[in-house]
Amino acid sequence: ARAGTVVICLEDPEFLLQVADQYAKTDKKILYVSGEESSTQIALRSSRLGISSESLLVVSDTSLESILKNVERFSPDLLIIDSIQTPLSVGPSSRLSCWTG
Protein backbone atom coordinates (compact mmCIF):
# COMPACT_ATOMS: atom_id res chain seq x y z
CA ALA A 1 0.00 0.00 0.00
CA ARG A 2 1.14 3.53 -0.69
CA ALA A 3 0.51 6.76 1.20
CA GLY A 4 -3.12 7.76 1.06
CA THR A 5 -4.36 4.21 0.62
CA VAL A 6 -7.82 3.36 1.90
CA VAL A 7 -9.04 -0.20 2.24
CA ILE A 8 -12.78 -0.85 2.42
CA CYS A 9 -14.03 -4.40 2.89
CA LEU A 10 -17.65 -4.90 1.85
CA GLU A 11 -19.81 -7.59 0.32
CA ASP A 12 -21.95 -5.32 -1.85
CA PRO A 13 -20.91 -5.16 -5.53
CA GLU A 14 -23.58 -2.57 -6.35
CA PHE A 15 -22.30 -0.23 -3.67
CA LEU A 16 -18.71 -0.75 -4.84
CA LEU A 17 -19.74 0.16 -8.40
CA GLN A 18 -21.49 3.27 -7.13
CA VAL A 19 -18.36 4.27 -5.18
CA ALA A 20 -16.28 3.70 -8.32
CA ASP A 21 -18.71 5.80 -10.36
CA GLN A 22 -18.63 8.71 -7.90
CA TYR A 23 -14.83 8.60 -7.79
CA ALA A 24 -14.64 8.44 -11.61
CA LYS A 25 -16.62 11.69 -11.77
CA THR A 26 -13.59 13.42 -10.21
CA ASP A 27 -11.52 12.49 -13.30
CA LYS A 28 -9.65 9.77 -11.43
CA LYS A 29 -8.81 6.39 -12.96
CA ILE A 30 -10.48 3.42 -11.31
CA LEU A 31 -9.61 -0.23 -11.83
CA TYR A 32 -12.48 -2.48 -10.74
CA VAL A 33 -11.49 -6.15 -10.57
CA SER A 34 -14.10 -8.85 -10.07
CA GLY A 35 -13.14 -12.37 -9.19
CA GLU A 36 -16.64 -13.80 -9.44
CA GLU A 37 -18.50 -11.93 -12.16
CA SER A 38 -17.69 -11.54 -15.84
CA SER A 39 -17.08 -8.14 -17.35
CA THR A 40 -20.40 -8.54 -19.20
CA GLN A 41 -22.28 -9.10 -15.93
CA ILE A 42 -20.66 -6.03 -14.41
CA ALA A 43 -21.46 -3.97 -17.53
CA LEU A 44 -25.12 -5.02 -17.29
CA ARG A 45 -25.26 -4.07 -13.60
CA SER A 46 -23.51 -0.77 -14.34
CA SER A 47 -26.00 0.00 -17.09
CA ARG A 48 -28.93 -0.80 -14.78
CA LEU A 49 -27.46 1.55 -12.16
CA GLY A 50 -26.84 4.30 -14.73
CA ILE A 51 -23.06 4.05 -14.39
CA SER A 52 -21.03 4.98 -17.44
CA SER A 53 -17.52 6.40 -17.28
CA GLU A 54 -14.42 6.20 -19.42
CA SER A 55 -12.37 6.49 -16.23
CA LEU A 56 -13.73 3.19 -14.91
CA LEU A 57 -11.89 0.12 -16.21
CA VAL A 58 -13.53 -3.20 -15.37
CA VAL A 59 -11.58 -6.46 -15.40
CA SER A 60 -12.74 -9.95 -14.53
CA ASP A 61 -9.73 -11.86 -13.21
CA THR A 62 -8.68 -14.23 -10.44
CA SER A 63 -4.93 -14.25 -11.04
CA LEU A 64 -3.09 -12.09 -8.52
CA GLU A 65 -0.18 -11.73 -10.92
CA SER A 66 -2.50 -10.53 -13.69
CA ILE A 67 -4.25 -8.09 -11.35
CA LEU A 68 -0.90 -6.63 -10.30
CA LYS A 69 0.16 -6.30 -13.97
CA ASN A 70 -3.06 -4.38 -14.66
CA VAL A 71 -2.31 -2.11 -11.69
CA GLU A 72 1.16 -1.43 -13.13
CA ARG A 73 -0.23 -0.96 -16.65
CA PHE A 74 -3.08 1.43 -15.81
CA SER A 75 -1.77 3.09 -12.62
CA PRO A 76 -5.26 3.57 -11.19
CA ASP A 77 -5.99 6.19 -8.57
CA LEU A 78 -8.39 3.71 -7.00
CA LEU A 79 -8.27 -0.09 -7.10
CA ILE A 80 -11.40 -2.01 -6.16
CA ILE A 81 -11.21 -5.78 -5.87
CA ASP A 82 -14.63 -7.35 -5.60
CA SER A 83 -14.48 -10.79 -3.98
CA ILE A 84 -11.08 -10.41 -2.33
CA GLN A 85 -11.13 -14.08 -1.33
CA THR A 86 -11.10 -15.11 -5.00
CA PRO A 87 -7.69 -13.96 -6.35
CA LEU A 88 -5.18 -16.75 -6.59
CA SER A 89 -1.43 -16.67 -6.74
CA VAL A 90 0.86 -19.29 -8.19
CA GLY A 91 3.44 -19.89 -5.50
CA PRO A 92 7.01 -21.16 -5.92
CA SER A 93 5.76 -24.73 -5.64
CA SER A 94 3.51 -24.12 -8.70
CA ARG A 95 0.43 -24.91 -6.66
CA LEU A 96 -2.42 -22.44 -6.52
CA SER A 97 -2.93 -20.88 -3.16
CA CYS A 98 -5.51 -18.40 -1.94
CA TRP A 99 -4.26 -14.83 -1.67
CA THR A 100 -5.00 -13.39 1.73
CA GLY A 101 -3.40 -9.99 1.64
N, C-alpha and C positions, 0 to 999 in steps of 0.2 A: 504494500500500500504506500501511496505517496502522500505528501502533506495535503491536507484538505479532503482526504478521503472520508466518505460516509458509507457505512454498511447498514443496509436495512434488510431484515429478514422477515419476509411475509409469505403467505400462501394464497395470494390473490392476484392472478395474472392480469385481470382487468384493471385493478388498481395500479399495478406496475406499468401497464401500457399508458394509463392516464398520467402517471408521474412522468414517464418518458415523453409523452406529448407536450406536457406543460414545460418541461425543461427544453425540448426542441424549439419551442416558441421563443426562447432567448438566444437563438442562433448558436446553440451548442450542439456538438455531435454526440449522438447517443448510439451505443451498440447494445442491442437487446438480444441476448442469447437464450434460446429455449432448448432445454434438454428433453422435453416430452412432446411438444407440439411442432408440427411442420410449419414452415414459413407461410404456406398457404392458409393453414388454420389461423395463424396469427394475423395474416392480412385480412381474413374474413372478420375476425373479431375487431380489428382496428377499424375496418369500414363500418361495422355495426355501431361502434362507439364514436364515429365521426373523426377518427384520428387519421391524419394524412400529413406527413412531413418528409421533406427530402433530407432532413438532418437526422432522421431515425432509421438506422440500418438494422434489419432483423435477420438473424442467422439461427438456423436450427442445427445444433451440433452437440455431441456428447464427448468429444475428444478434448481433453484439457489442453493438449499441445496445439490443436487447431484453434481453440478459443484464444489462447495466448498469442498465436500468430496473427489473428484478426485484430487483437488489441494493438499489437505492434504496427500492423498495416494501416489501421484507420485512426489510431491515436484518439480514441473517444474522450470527451470530457466527462461522460458518465457511462459506466458499464453496468448493465442489469443482467443478472443471470437468473433466469426463472428455472426453478427446480435444481437448486444447488446440489442436491444429493445425487443428481444424475451424471455430471461430468466424470469421465474416467481418464485415468492416466496409465500409460504403459510404463511400468517400472523397469528397472535394470534386469529383472528376471524374465522380462517379456510376458508377464502375466498381467491381466487387467486388474486394477485395484481401484476402489472408490476413492475419489478425491474429497478430502475433508477440510481443506483450508489452505 
